[in-house]
Amino acid sequence: MSNITDRQINAKPGETSRWISESVVRGHGALVVRITPAGERVFYFRYVNSNGKRDSLPIGTYSREETSGCLTLTQARFKAKELAGLHQSGTKDIREHLEEAEQYRKAKIEAELIRLEKENLLHKSRITVGELFDDWMKVELLGRKDKGASALRLFSADVFPKIGQLAAEDVRRSHVMDIVDSILARNAKRMAKVTLSELRQMFRYGIVREHLSTDPTYVISKAKIGGKNVVRDRVLSNDDILLLIEKLPSANLLPTTELAIWICLSTACRIGEILSAKWSDINFDRKTWFLPETKSDRAFTIYLSDFSLSHFEQLKQHTANSIWCYPNRNNTGHVNLKSITKQIMDRQRKSDQGSMKGRSKKNQSLILPGGKWTPHDLRRTASTMMTQCKVQANVASRCQNHVEENTIIRTYQHYAYDKEMKEAWDILGKHLMTLKN
């Protein structure tokens, strides 16, 4: 049996398939080339199996030059000799042998992948609390309005120093309580509750991603951390407002702070919303104030009453040179959102508390008979005054940009109530004008 040549293989195809063969190892197989009418040229290893039957095992497609995925004649001969040697050594069922070998190879690869996956999961589960926080920050916290800044401050102050380098999987309830207790020792109850809440969110994030298997904050309730939260219900009465009007001139507040009090009271806005407002949001011609971002995650428009508008006009006389209604000292952004709250609370200290260093000496100038009041109480007061002036409760609630609690109504009732809200703000403005005059 003569050897196959490239010239034979590249001969013009006939009307039927043509087979060319050469012996590899006498009695143990031959190299065969099949040339189809379509011009396809395929190498086979032909041998006799254990049942005495001839079998042709495809070993590759022919290519004159070395090409990926194909075999040259020389390469095909080498492969055929390997298979012939296998046959000669006693393995007669070549096809079955190769299939078993391939299955074994795949099973071995799969087992290795499973091992690596388990090893990877184990490695992930051993990430530190600091690393878990970084992961949480990238995936979830950056989606918050403050980009996770408040959570980072809390953790940097009280969490990282204690457990930042500890593996998240090793954190126990005792670690969490140690963090919380150290915050409570500073009499910062609210901060302790917020820190617990943030820790719980982070650990639950880690459980979902298999960084840890249990939540160390489980069974630790906020109510057990410094007691239950006291829900404020302070509302300033008409008498409180009249007394406030008398007290404001002698309280030594900044003129812009006084204006913020009246704007909050006449619009029912949050103190942070007025302090972060831009002049471009105020349309004096249309008498509107547009809030692009609010706590309820939706834009909102406040229709300004004559009372509100007049106070914005007065405010502009102080800060018209800035894009911000309440710019910071460097005019690089808005003022600190807690600045006005601090000014108001500094002027409601008990007689035995005295003045804080570097703060106002008028420490009792804004005390009212109904008890301590905050800028947020002005928002509640505005809504209450609206209902006292016969504004429907649901309209007063919408003036605060509250989200409808009833999901069915929220889903199917899309009436905007703009007309009713405008009337409500006008009614409130007239009521305040009457009190102030």
N, C-alpha and C positions, 0 to 999 in steps of 0.2 A: 504494500500500500504506500504510494508515494506521498510526499508531504504537500500540504496545501500551500499555495502561493497567493500573494496579494493580487497578482494579475488574474488568477482564477476567480477570486472573490469579487473583483471589480468588473468582471465580464458583464455584458449586457444581460439583464434578466430575460428569462423565457416566458412562455405563456403559462407554465406551471412551475411550482417550486422546485428548485434544484438543490441537491444535497452533495456536499463535498466532504470527505473525511480523511483522517490520517490516524494511524495507530500511535498511542501514547506509550503504554507499557503493554506488551503483548499479553493478551488474555485478561487484561484488567482495565480496558476502556479505550475509547477513541475520542479525538476532538473532531467535531462535526460543525460545518457551516451550512446554514439554510439560507438560500437566496430566493426571496419571494418574487412573484410577478410585479409587485409594487416597488421592488428595489430594496426592501428591507433585508439586512444581512445580520443574522443572529448566530452566536456560537452556542454549541451544546456539548455537554459531556455525555457520551453514550456508554452505557455499561450494562451488565447483567446482574439483576438483584438476587436476593437469597431464594426467591421462588423460581429462578431460572428464566425470568422474563426480562426482555430488553427494555431499558428506560432511558429516555433522553432528558437530561437536566439542563435547562437554559442557564448559561453562565454570563451572558453579556452581549451587548450590541457591538458590531464591528465598526472600527474607525481606522483609516490608514495612518493618521497621525494621533498622537496622544491627546485625548479629549476627556474632560471630566464626564464621568458617567458611562464611558464607552471603553472598549478594549481594543488594543492593536493585536495583530496576529501573534506577536511575540508574547504579549501579556496573556492572551488566551491559552497559549501552549503551556505557560508556566502554571496557570490555574488548573488546567486539565491534568498536568503531571502531579500536582498536589492531591487532586481527587483520585487519580489512579493509584497513588501511593497509599491512600486511605483504603481503597478497595483491596489492594494487595495485602495490606496488614490484617485483613479479615472483616472489615466493615463493608458488607455487601450492599446494604440498603442505604445508599448515599443520601438520597433525597430525605428520607425520614431522619437520618442522623443530623443533617444540616438543619432541618426544621426544629428538632429538639434542641440543638445547640443555640439556635436563634431565640427560642422560647426561654432557654436558660439565661441567655445574655440579657433579654428584656426584663426577666424577673429579677436579675441581679441589679440592673439599673434602677428598677422600680424600688427595690429594697433600699438601695443607697439613697434615692430621693426621699423616701419615707424617713430614713435615719437623719438626713440633713434637715428635713422639715421639723422633726422633733427637736433636733439640736437648736434650730433657729428659734422655735417656739420657747424652748427653755431659756435661750439667751434673751429673748424679748421679755420673758417673764421676770428676768433679773435686772431690768432697767431700774435706775434709781428714781426716787421721787422727783428730783430735779429734771431728769431726762423725760419722765412722764409729763411733767408740767410743760416742758418745751414742746412736746408732741401735741399736747392738748391746746397749747397756745396757737400753734400753726393751723390746726384743723378746725378749732371751734372759737377760741377766744378772740381771734382776729376779726371774727364776724360781728363782734359786739360794737356798740357805738364808740366806746373808748378804746377799741382795739386791744382790750385785755389789760389796760394800764392799771386799773384799780385792783384787779386780781394779782397782778405782778407785785404791786406795792405790799399787799397783805402777806403774800407768801415770802417776799424778801425780808419782811420785818419779823415774822413769827414762825414760818414753816421751814424755810430752807436752813436757818441756823440750827434747827433741832433734828430734822430728818431729811434734809436735802440730799445727802450722800447715802442714805439708807435705801436698800432695794425695796421697791414698792410692794413686792410680795411679802416682805418681812414686817411691814407696818402693822402694828396692833392697836387695839382700842386704847390701850394705856398711852401710846404715843400721841394719839389724837387728843386725849383728855389732858395730857401734859401741856400741849400747845394751847388748848382752850383755857385751862386754868391759869396759865401765865398771862393771858390777855385779861381774864377776869380780875386778876390781882391788880391790874392797873385801873380797875373799875370801868372798863370799856366793854360793857355788856353787849351792845349792839355789834361792835366789831367782832366779838367772840362768836356771835350767832352767824354773822356774814362769813367769817373764816370757816366755820363748820360747814356752812352751805356750799362754799366753794370747794372745800376738800371732798365733800360728798360727790359733787358733780365730777370732779377730776377722777376719783376712784371708780365711779361708775363708767366713765369713759374708758378707763383702763381695763375694766372687766370685759366690756364689749369687745375690746381688741386683744383679749387674752394676755394682757401684761400682768394681771393678777387674778386670783380666783375668788376672793372674798372682799367685801367692802368693810374696812375697819371702822367706818362711821355708823354702821348699822346698829340700831337700837339706841343710838345717842340722839335724842330729840332736842330741838331748839328750846322747848319748854323747860328742859332740865338744865339748860345753859343760862343761868342768870334769871330764871323765871320767865313767865309768859310775856310776850310783847304787849305793851299797853297801846291800844288803838286810840289815837287822839281824836277828840270830838269837839275841840274848842271852836266856838263860833263867837265872833264879836257882835255884841248887841248894838242897837242904835245908840244907846247911852255910852257904850264903849267907844264907838266911832266919834261921838261928840267930844268925849274926854280926850281921845287921841288927837283930835284937831287942836285942842287947847295945849296939849303937851308937846307936840312936834316942834313948835318954834324954839322951845327952850332945851330941846334934847341934844342940840349941837350936832345934828346929823348933816351929812353932805346934802346939798340941794338935790343932787341926782338920786340919793337914797330916798328922800321924801317922795320924789316923783315916782320911783319904783313902787313904793307902797300903794300909791293911788292908782297906778296902772294895773298892778296885780288885783287890787280890790275891784276895779271897774271892768276888768276883762276876764277874771277867773283863771288867768294863766298861771303857770308854775313860775316860781322865781327864776329858775334856771333858763326858762324860755325868754324872759325879757332881758336877762343879763347876757345871753348869747345872741340876741337879735342883731341884725344888720339894718342899716338905714334903707338899703335896697329892698328890704322886706316890707317897709311901711309905704303905703300909697296914700298920700295926703289928699289927693283929688278924689279917689274912690272911697276914702275913709276905711281902708282895710289894712290888716296886718297878716302877712302870710308866714306861716311856720312850716318850713320845708321838712324839718325833722322834729318829731315829738316822741314822748315816752311810749305812746301807743303805736309807734312805727308807721305813721301815716301822716301825710301833709294835712294842714288844717288852716283855715282862714277865719280870722276874728274880724267881725264888723265893728268898727270903732264908733262909740257914741261920741257926742260932742264933748262930753266930760273927758273921756279917754283921749280923744284927739288933741284937746287943749293941753293935756299933760305931756303928750309926745312933742307938741310944738315947743313947750317950755324946755323939754329935755334936749331938743335939737340945738337950742341956743348954747348949751354947754358942750355938746360933743359933735357938732356938725362937721368938724374937721377930720373926723374919723369915719371909717366904713362901719364901725361898730356903734351901737347905741350906748353901750357901756364898755369903752376900751380900757385895757390895762394901762399902766403908767408909761410903758414904752410904745404904746399904740401898735403892738405886734399881734394882738388878739383881743378877745374879750376879757373882762375882769374875772377874777376867781369867783366861781359860782356860789361859794359860801360866804363871800365878803359881806353881803347885806344881812344875811342871817346872823353873822357874828356881831355886826353893829347893833342890831335890834336886841339880841340876847344880852350883850354887854350892858344894856341900859335897863335890864330887868333883874338885877342881882339883889339878893336879900341883904338887909341892913348889916348883918354880921359877916357878910362875905367880902365887903370892900371892893375896890376896883382892881382889875388885873393890871399887872405891870405893862406899861406901854399902850394901854387901852383907855377908853373914855372914862373921865371922872364922873360923868353924868350917869352913874350906874343904877339909878332908880327912876330915871326920867320918863321911862315908857311903861312903867308898871300900871296895869289896869285892874279894876276890881274883880273881873272874871277870871283872873289867873294869867299865867304866862301865855304869850301868844307868839306865833312864828309866822314867817311869810307864807308858809303853806296853809296856815289857818285862814289867811285872807282869801285864799282860793275857795275854801269851804264856806267862808262867810258870804262870798259873792253869790255862790249857788243858793245858799239859804235865803239871802235877801231876795233873789229872783222869785223863789217860790212864795215868799211872804208877800210879794207884789203881784201875786196871782199868775205867775208864769208856770206853765205845766212842768211837772217834775222831770219828765223825759226830755223836754227842751232844755231845761237848766243843766241836766246831765250832759247833753250834747254840747252845750256851751263850754264844758270842761274837756271836750274831746274824749269822753269816756267811750269805750267799746261796749256795744250792746251785749249784755250777758246772755240773753236768750239766743241760742245758736240758730233756731228756726227763723226768728225775726231778723237776725243778722244776715242770714243767707238769702232770704227772699224779700226783705223789705229794704229797698235802696233809696227811699225818699230822703233828700238831703236836709230838709228843715232849714234851709238858709234864711228864708223869709221870717220864720218864727224865731230863729236865733238872733237875727238882726234886731227884731222888735224887743227881745229879751234884754240884749245889751243896752238898747236905748232906754228901756224902763229902769234898768239898774243905774245907768248913768244919771238919769233925772233924779232918782232917789238919793244918790250920793251928792248930787249938786244941791239938793234941798237941805241935806244934813250939813254940808260944808258952808252953806250960806246962812 
